[in-house]
C-alpha cells in the first residue's frame, strides 16, 4: 500500500495550519527540522487491479501545529521514538540540526552560514 499526503489548506481552514506561525523560520532556516503534531484523515483510496490489487491512499492534514518549546519537543521526540520502535523500524537518524530549531539552533544567513550577530 502507498500513502500520499495532500498538504494544502483551503482558505477557510488556515487557522488549522499552525505552520503559518513559523512561516518566516521555514523560509529563512531551510535546512532545519521542525517538530510538529498533526492530525490526518483519509481522502480516498484507489485499488490498482492491474498491479495485483495494490492500494493507494491519499490523506490530508486536518490540523498541524509546530512544537515551539523545549518540553514539547522532548515529548514529541519520545513519542516518535516509541512509535517507531513499536513498528520495528530504525530510530530517526541524528543531524546537525537535532533539538528544537526554534529554541537552540544557531541563526543562519541565506547562504546557510551561522550568524554571529
N, C-alpha and C positions, 0 to 999 in steps of 0.2 A: 504494500500500500504506500502511496505517496501522499504527502500533505503539503499543500501550498498555502501561504499566508497572504491574505489581502490586507494591506496596511494603510488604506486611505480612510480618513474620517470625513463624513459629509459635513457640510457647513453647520447643520443643526446638531451635530454630535461633537463639535470642537471642545466642549467642556470635558468630554470623556478622554481627550488626548492630552494627558499630563506632560507629554514630551514638549509641548509648546512652552512649558515653564522653563525648559532648559535649551530652547532653540538656539540662543546665542552661543552657548557652550558647545552644542553639537556642530555648529558652523565653524567655530574657531579652533576647537580641540578635536580634530577629526580622527586622530589615531587612538583615542581612549575608549575604554569600555565604560558602559553606564548600566548600573543595576536598575532593573525595573520589576514591577509586579504588574501582571496583566491578566485579563480575562478574555478568553476566546470562545467563539461559538461556531458550529459548522454552518457553512453557507450552502454547499452542495457536495454530493458525491456522485462520481460517474464510474461506470464499470466498463472496462475495455475488454469486450468479449474476444477480440482478435488476439489479445495478449493473455489468454487463459483466465480471464475474469479478474484481472488486477483492478484494484480500486484506486481512485484518485479523489481525495477530499480537499476542498478549499475551506479554510476557516478565516474568520475576520476577528480582529481585536474589537471587543465591546468597550473595553476601558484599559488604559495603560498609565501607570504612574511611576515616575522616577523615584528612586530611593536617594534622599539627599543628605541624611545624617549617618554618622559612623555606625550607630547601633542598628539602624535599619539595614544598612549594607551588610553588616555582620550576620544579621538574621537571615537575609536572603542568601548569602554565601552558604550558610549552614543548611538551609532548606534545599538549595540547588545540589549541594554535595550529597545530602541524604537521598534525594530523589534519583540522582544519577547512580548512586550505589544500589538502590532498590531495583533499578533497571539493568544492573550489572554492566554498566558502561564506565569507561575510564573517567577519572576526575578531570575537571577543567584544567587545562594547561595554564601555568602562570605566564605572565607577560610583564614587560617593563611598566605597565600601567596598572598593576594589581592595586587593590584598595579602592576607595571611593574617589573617583576622579574629580569630583566637585569639592572634596574636602582636602585631600592630601597629595594630589598630583601637582607637579610643577606647572606653572603657567607657561605656555608655549606661544611663539610668534607664528605667523602664517607659514613660514618655512619649516615649522616643527621644532625649532631650536628653543631650548629653555630660556625664558626671560629672567633677567636678574634685577629688574626694577621693582 
